[in-house]
């Protein structure tokens, strides 16, 4: 059904290689040309990976992984938390687009994690920080809290979608170091 899709291992390698190119790039080397826009318009999208990340404006998956139009299926929500909407998007990309790799990408200096650690927000953001607080408990170290939050989202995806370790679909966590641009894989 999805013959052109790469394996999870190949997708992860592409992400790692793309991040290495990004570390020394001055501009995004991903293809955003008129030709690729027209091709994806005519032939549809065939992303090789699903990336769930924060809405933070400093975290741009297509740049971080040197990807162009049609290469990544990106889901962004503050604090990279998972609910039924995000799970439905992951399910769609895996089932209908044939993606075999899901990466939950947390990052340093995450405002949502900081809010969950530091105070009790009001309004709708409380739904996000409450979810993060459940994941991190009383963790006081920002890096460890971000990693716990990523691990929680990975676990929610695996449990909700019934992903087993030997499945074709792989789910992993990662942490983006904003200052250096490096992606650290947590699994």
Secondary structure as GFF3:
##gff-version 3
##sequence-region A 1 187
A	DSSP	alpha_helix	8	23	.	.	.	ID=ss1
A	DSSP	alpha_helix	34	43	.	.	.	ID=ss2
A	DSSP	beta_strand	49	53	.	.	.	ID=ss3
A	DSSP	alpha_helix	61	64	.	.	.	ID=ss4
A	DSSP	beta_strand	72	76	.	.	.	ID=ss5
A	DSSP	three_ten_helix	78	80	.	.	.	ID=ss6
A	DSSP	alpha_helix	84	95	.	.	.	ID=ss7
A	DSSP	beta_strand	101	107	.	.	.	ID=ss8
A	DSSP	alpha_helix	111	118	.	.	.	ID=ss9
A	DSSP	alpha_helix	125	136	.	.	.	ID=ss10
A	DSSP	alpha_helix	142	161	.	.	.	ID=ss11
A	DSSP	beta_strand	170	176	.	.	.	ID=ss12
A	DSSP	beta_strand	183	185	.	.	.	ID=ss13
###
